[in-house]
Amino acid sequence: MATKKKSFVKELMGMSITELQDLLQKAQKEFFFLKMKNKVRALQQTHLLATKKKEIARIQTILTTKNKEAHGNIGG
């Protein structure tokens, strides 16, 4: 499992800011639909909610890091 995470993070680090933003938007949309399915009890694999949430957090972390690198470390 750790190798999957590491390879996913390496893949994210290689992406541009716009690619990361698109990926983030797609992941958030998928998370929304997973939440809706869960609300109506149509989601059998509820662990996907936590997995997608963590994926979104990883993307946001890399995106923040890249934005700080691109625009300087403004505000700490």
C-alpha positions in Angstrom: 0.0 0.0 0.0 2.8 2.4 0.8 4.3 2.0 -2.7 0.9 3.0 -4.2 0.9 6.2 -2.1 4.5 7.0 -3.0 4.0 6.5 -6.7 0.8 8.6 -6.6 2.6 11.4 -4.8 5.5 11.2 -7.3 3.0 11.4 -10.1 1.4 14.4 -8.6 4.7 16.2 -8.1 5.4 15.8 -11.8 2.1 17.5 -12.8 1.7 21.2 -13.5 -0.5 23.5 -11.4 -3.3 23.5 -14.0 -3.2 19.7 -14.2 -3.4 19.5 -10.5 -6.3 21.9 -10.4 -8.2 19.8 -13.0 -7.5 16.6 -11.1 -8.6 18.2 -7.8 -11.9 19.3 -9.4 -12.5 15.9 -10.8 -11.7 14.2 -7.4 -14.0 16.6 -5.6 -16.8 15.8 -8.1 -16.3 12.1 -7.6 -16.3 12.6 -3.8 -19.6 14.5 -4.0 -21.2 11.7 -6.0 -19.9 9.1 -3.6 -21.4 11.0 -0.7 -24.8 11.2 -2.5 -24.7 7.5 -3.1 -23.9 6.9 0.5 -26.8 9.1 1.7 -29.3 7.0 -0.3 -27.7 3.8 0.8 -26.6 2.9 -2.7 -22.9 2.8 -1.9 -21.7 -0.7 -1.1 -18.0 0.2 -0.7 -18.1 3.0 2.0 -14.3 2.9 2.4 -14.1 4.7 -0.9 -15.3 7.9 0.9 -12.2 8.0 3.1 -9.9 7.0 0.3 -11.2 9.8 -2.0 -11.0 12.3 0.9 -7.3 11.4 1.5 -6.6 11.7 -2.3 -8.2 15.2 -2.3 -6.0 16.2 0.7 -2.8 14.9 -1.0 -3.7 16.8 -4.2 -4.4 20.0 -2.2 -1.1 19.7 -0.3 1.0 19.3 -3.5 -1.0 22.1 -5.1 -0.3 24.4 -2.2 3.4 23.5 -2.2 3.7 24.2 -6.0 1.8 27.5 -5.7 4.2 28.6 -2.9 7.2 27.7 -5.1 5.8 29.5 -8.1 4.8 32.6 -6.3 7.2 32.8 -3.5 6.4 31.9 0.1 3.9 34.7 0.8 2.4 34.8 4.3 4.5 32.1 5.8 
